[in-house]
Amino acid sequence: MSKLVRIAKNEIKIALREKLVVSLGVLISALLGIALFAGYLSYKQQERTIIRTQDEKRKEWLGQGDKHPHIAAHYGTFAFKPKTVFSMFDFGLDTFTGTSVYLEAHYQHEFMFRPAQDHSSMIRFGELSGALVLQVLLPLLIIFLAFASFTKERESGTLRLLISQGISFRALAYGKILAYLLMLLVLLTPFLLGVILLSQSGVDSDALLDMGTRLLFLLLLYSSYLFLFISFSVWVSLKSATGRNALLTLLTFWIFFTMLMPKALANMGESFYKLPSMRLFKTQIQHDIDNGLDGNTSRSVRMAQLEKEFLEEYHVDSIQQLPFNFDGVSMQAGEEYGNKIYDHHLQNLRGIFHKQNRLGSIGSLINPYLAIQHLSMGLSGTDIHTSMHFEDEVEEYRRNLVKRMNDDMAQNSKYGEFYEYKAGKSLWEGIADFSYRSPTAIKAISNYKVELASLMIWISTILVLLNQVDQKKKTPL
Amino acid sequence: MNTISKTILKYEWKTFVRNRYQVVMLLASFVFGLYAIYYGQSEIDAQRETIVTITDLEDVEFSSYRDSFKGALESSAQEQMHDIASRPEFAWFRHGYHAILPPHDYAALAIGQRDLFRYYYRLTGMSLHYQLFENELANPVNLLAGNFDLSFVLIYLFPLLIIVFCYSSFSAEKENGTLPLLQVQSVSIGKIILLRLLFYFTIITGLALLISFIGLFASGDLLDAENRIPAIIWILGVVTYCAFWFALLFLIISFRKSSAFNAMIAAGLWLLFLIVVPALLNIIVTTKYPLSSTTLAGLTRRTGLENENDENESREVIMEFLSHEPGLAASDSLIHHNMPAKAYAAFTALKDINSNQEVTRYNLEVEKRSRWTKGFHWLSPSVNLQHLFAQVAKTDLETFLQFQKALTHFHGDITDFYFEKLFWDHPIQLEDYSNLPSFKIPPTHSNLYGVGTSLAKSGVMALIAFLVGFIKMKNQ
């Protein structure tokens, strides 16, 4: 053990002499600080506006005055996507998913206003977030720290000396890994404390469930990711003849993993599985509503059928004799049919999304950057699954709202009447305000089994490789 | 060129072709370039297909209106169709017109914001703001990942190529022990390095230009009036950008440090220009000019009169609207006829008038952001070039903001067309169908001054790097 510590100590001393490495370290801590501060500011700004606007919309809904329930259902209300606390650390898809939606009868509106639309094309370079620094920039620092860890000793001849003193390659490697881990720990501790502090303070109501578990998972994941990068870099250095080779190899991996592969995979997904245009998507939905899913049950046929069913069930000759307003019932039936069709098309659409994203998921098996990127977004509640979960909850809320309006109309108004009947505040109050709760941490992470497997495979592979370095003829001196 | 220079270049060529690794890298970059061109084309082709599909949908819609004027109306469906075609009280909110922003030929090379913004809208006479903010379907995961288009290859990958080829131009001689040999020659070491860089500059910039020409040729007719200037700007951008990176490498080399040190510095600068600077600017602009679309969201609500049967309410709304549009004020008896339709039309038009200010204010904020960031483009020639490419390919934010403004005008044309008929109780005739409103994209004059300054910014950066490097090289 003491041997390991001695090696690590020595390594740290050497690393701190490298001005370039130290300045990059300083730069990265500064960037982490800025990222966290800006992330926090932006989270606060957004959260405040969303809470305020949601309140306003609630007041508008309650104060809309007396009117026919169906008009109220069209007046509708809005849902705004809440920012999660951890979005201050990992923006994830937040810039590219819509932020609000209008909820009214008959139509499923899509989410509008993607924040990226308020930016020039520079937004496509990415935004500075803690996650970006940890996932992309920190590995570069690790490469700079570790690429020469063995090659330098080899080039200066000290490696032979060390080995001749009975120190194993393995012990050397672990000593160096320990040193780099300790240095990163020192570098990251202020940031980590910042995240914990900011995510605990000033957050009254957050949409994110299981914050503690999520934070713990994030910690674990990022530690494994950084450990992986350090060990891999040390191993490459151990296997390389010169520092120059080690550096070039590592930089090639870095570029390939963080820049080329993610983009290429996303683009391939896009090319293989084409999305329909919004116009076509909506046209098909309308077409199916008009003609029925089977293509030959038009709305009037469906309504006639419904009428017949009700007349038979209540043993009456005309809908006027029904004990409720048939208009309300037929309106709700139409609503439910429309929902069925919408669900059918939405499922197809999400199927395409899923196929497109699956490529990235499979890709994460060879690319740990993709694995950590997906997992981190998932745990921060800024990934596609949380986003879809939110959309589903909103749609559920809309359906419930519309149904309540239709039911009220059926129960309390007369057939053929419209403007004569007015509902009031008590009905509006019967609809609870919308509030969102994310899935649990376990649920969030269970969407990313492949990514988890990837990290585990990578770590076990690297451990096996490190354990084999002392076998004869495997490692150059 | 004197014989010594010739000899140096000859030997550079020999070492270059012998180094398989380098040749493979060039080939790989070429293949990436071709893939990027193909990918960009397929993305933009998909948009073109969508445009054809929706134009067809519109043609079908309007020919069924036209057809309803010919021949007798036999079924109720035919009668219904004729009503929609000829009666303004139905037509004004049912007839849908597409406003389309067709892609520029070079959009395939720099997709820019084209996958993020809508490039077509179907507008009826209904409230504009109810129709304006719907998004196009897109997978946010792919939006985040961005596009592997030619602009990406040139902006991200070519600097790496330049780094790999040049970082050890001097240090390798030192590390291989050949430096003393060079130092005893009659030419200065500085000149040898310069010639070497020039040699690689020719090869790599040549490759970048080759891929660019392939892309430009494959995407459209180079001689077309729409394409000539953009193509020239593209080429100038590529050359300036390559020159900048070579100058930067020259500067790094001039410090005569080790290969590993140079590689680290170069990789660090790549990171700075391509990730840190833009990411930092983006986060600063987000917090400095906070924008919340929540204010716009409210405008998308579909509202109507409290009670369509209440004549007083209807009249009030109509009168208020007519005060804005006195030309539509017909006689009182005409207002009485078709009152609910007129009242609803007046209501939505008033709503647009009232919310117009909010939308304009919002767009001004977006423009303010974009102006602020533009002021810092010089910090990174990469950001600068990306903006230039997007400008050339008309896939930048400005193009889409312009499009939005044009939509507002077009919506005005549509409502003018229908409201005149609605408020004056003129039925729509078959002849009117040859006079329908149609969308015209406002002519955009290419901002040559802006382009020039943005090229100059990168050029000046390149020059400074080169000069400092030159002095440094000479002094040692």
HADDOCK unambig.tbl for C-alpha pairs under 7 A between the chains (distance, minus, plus):
assign (segid A and resid 38 and name CA) (segid B and resid 283 and name CA) 6.61 0.50 0.50
assign (segid A and resid 38 and name CA) (segid B and resid 287 and name CA) 6.68 0.50 0.50
assign (segid A and resid 41 and name CA) (segid B and resid 287 and name CA) 6.74 0.50 0.50
assign (segid A and resid 42 and name CA) (segid B and resid 287 and name CA) 5.74 0.50 0.50
assign (segid A and resid 53 and name CA) (segid B and resid 294 and name CA) 6.76 0.50 0.50
assign (segid A and resid 74 and name CA) (segid B and resid 302 and name CA) 6.82 0.50 0.50
assign (segid A and resid 75 and name CA) (segid B and resid 301 and name CA) 6.79 0.50 0.50
assign (segid A and resid 75 and name CA) (segid B and resid 302 and name CA) 6.30 0.50 0.50
assign (segid A and resid 75 and name CA) (segid B and resid 303 and name CA) 5.81 0.50 0.50
assign (segid A and resid 93 and name CA) (segid B and resid 140 and name CA) 6.30 0.50 0.50
assign (segid A and resid 93 and name CA) (segid B and resid 141 and name CA) 6.70 0.50 0.50
assign (segid A and resid 93 and name CA) (segid B and resid 144 and name CA) 6.57 0.50 0.50
assign (segid A and resid 96 and name CA) (segid B and resid 140 and name CA) 5.37 0.50 0.50
assign (segid A and resid 96 and name CA) (segid B and resid 143 and name CA) 6.55 0.50 0.50
assign (segid A and resid 96 and name CA) (segid B and resid 144 and name CA) 6.69 0.50 0.50
assign (segid A and resid 97 and name CA) (segid B and resid 140 and name CA) 5.93 0.50 0.50
assign (segid A and resid 100 and name CA) (segid B and resid 297 and name CA) 6.81 0.50 0.50
assign (segid A and resid 102 and name CA) (segid B and resid 301 and name CA) 6.77 0.50 0.50
assign (segid A and resid 110 and name CA) (segid B and resid 134 and name CA) 6.94 0.50 0.50
assign (segid A and resid 112 and name CA) (segid B and resid 133 and name CA) 6.27 0.50 0.50
assign (segid A and resid 112 and name CA) (segid B and resid 134 and name CA) 5.74 0.50 0.50
assign (segid A and resid 112 and name CA) (segid B and resid 135 and name CA) 5.92 0.50 0.50
assign (segid A and resid 113 and name CA) (segid B and resid 293 and name CA) 6.39 0.50 0.50
assign (segid A and resid 117 and name CA) (segid B and resid 116 and name CA) 7.00 0.50 0.50
assign (segid A and resid 117 and name CA) (segid B and resid 117 and name CA) 6.92 0.50 0.50
assign (segid A and resid 118 and name CA) (segid B and resid 366 and name CA) 5.49 0.50 0.50
assign (segid A and resid 119 and name CA) (segid B and resid 366 and name CA) 6.86 0.50 0.50
assign (segid A and resid 119 and name CA) (segid B and resid 370 and name CA) 6.51 0.50 0.50
assign (segid A and resid 120 and name CA) (segid B and resid 370 and name CA) 5.62 0.50 0.50
assign (segid A and resid 120 and name CA) (segid B and resid 396 and name CA) 6.81 0.50 0.50
assign (segid A and resid 120 and name CA) (segid B and resid 397 and name CA) 5.22 0.50 0.50
assign (segid A and resid 121 and name CA) (segid B and resid 112 and name CA) 5.95 0.50 0.50
assign (segid A and resid 121 and name CA) (segid B and resid 113 and name CA) 5.87 0.50 0.50
assign (segid A and resid 121 and name CA) (segid B and resid 387 and name CA) 6.82 0.50 0.50
assign (segid A and resid 121 and name CA) (segid B and resid 396 and name CA) 6.04 0.50 0.50
assign (segid A and resid 121 and name CA) (segid B and resid 397 and name CA) 6.47 0.50 0.50
assign (segid A and resid 122 and name CA) (segid B and resid 278 and name CA) 6.64 0.50 0.50
assign (segid A and resid 122 and name CA) (segid B and resid 383 and name CA) 6.63 0.50 0.50
assign (segid A and resid 123 and name CA) (segid B and resid 282 and name CA) 6.24 0.50 0.50
assign (segid A and resid 124 and name CA) (segid B and resid 146 and name CA) 6.53 0.50 0.50
assign (segid A and resid 125 and name CA) (segid B and resid 275 and name CA) 6.51 0.50 0.50
assign (segid A and resid 125 and name CA) (segid B and resid 278 and name CA) 6.16 0.50 0.50
assign (segid A and resid 125 and name CA) (segid B and resid 279 and name CA) 6.50 0.50 0.50
assign (segid A and resid 126 and name CA) (segid B and resid 279 and name CA) 5.34 0.50 0.50
assign (segid A and resid 127 and name CA) (segid B and resid 279 and name CA) 4.11 0.50 0.50
assign (segid A and resid 127 and name CA) (segid B and resid 280 and name CA) 6.66 0.50 0.50
assign (segid A and resid 127 and name CA) (segid B and resid 282 and name CA) 5.56 0.50 0.50
assign (segid A and resid 127 and name CA) (segid B and resid 283 and name CA) 5.74 0.50 0.50
assign (segid A and resid 128 and name CA) (segid B and resid 279 and name CA) 4.50 0.50 0.50
assign (segid A and resid 128 and name CA) (segid B and resid 280 and name CA) 5.46 0.50 0.50
assign (segid A and resid 128 and name CA) (segid B and resid 283 and name CA) 5.98 0.50 0.50
assign (segid A and resid 144 and name CA) (segid B and resid 264 and name CA) 6.94 0.50 0.50
assign (segid A and resid 243 and name CA) (segid B and resid 260 and name CA) 6.90 0.50 0.50
assign (segid A and resid 244 and name CA) (segid B and resid 259 and name CA) 6.77 0.50 0.50
assign (segid A and resid 244 and name CA) (segid B and resid 260 and name CA) 5.52 0.50 0.50
assign (segid A and resid 262 and name CA) (segid B and resid 145 and name CA) 6.49 0.50 0.50
assign (segid A and resid 263 and name CA) (segid B and resid 145 and name CA) 5.16 0.50 0.50
assign (segid A and resid 263 and name CA) (segid B and resid 146 and name CA) 6.20 0.50 0.50
assign (segid A and resid 263 and name CA) (segid B and resid 147 and name CA) 6.50 0.50 0.50
assign (segid A and resid 263 and name CA) (segid B and resid 148 and name CA) 6.16 0.50 0.50
assign (segid A and resid 264 and name CA) (segid B and resid 148 and name CA) 6.32 0.50 0.50
assign (segid A and resid 266 and name CA) (segid B and resid 142 and name CA) 5.36 0.50 0.50
assign (segid A and resid 266 and name CA) (segid B and resid 145 and name CA) 6.40 0.50 0.50
assign (segid A and resid 267 and name CA) (segid B and resid 142 and name CA) 7.00 0.50 0.50
assign (segid A and resid 267 and name CA) (segid B and resid 147 and name CA) 6.55 0.50 0.50
assign (segid A and resid 267 and name CA) (segid B and resid 148 and name CA) 6.78 0.50 0.50
assign (segid A and resid 277 and name CA) (segid B and resid 50 and name CA) 6.60 0.50 0.50
assign (segid A and resid 277 and name CA) (segid B and resid 136 and name CA) 6.74 0.50 0.50
assign (segid A and resid 277 and name CA) (segid B and resid 137 and name CA) 6.22 0.50 0.50
assign (segid A and resid 278 and name CA) (segid B and resid 136 and name CA) 5.38 0.50 0.50
assign (segid A and resid 278 and name CA) (segid B and resid 137 and name CA) 5.40 0.50 0.50
assign (segid A and resid 353 and name CA) (segid B and resid 139 and name CA) 6.22 0.50 0.50
assign (segid A and resid 419 and name CA) (segid B and resid 307 and name CA) 6.66 0.50 0.50
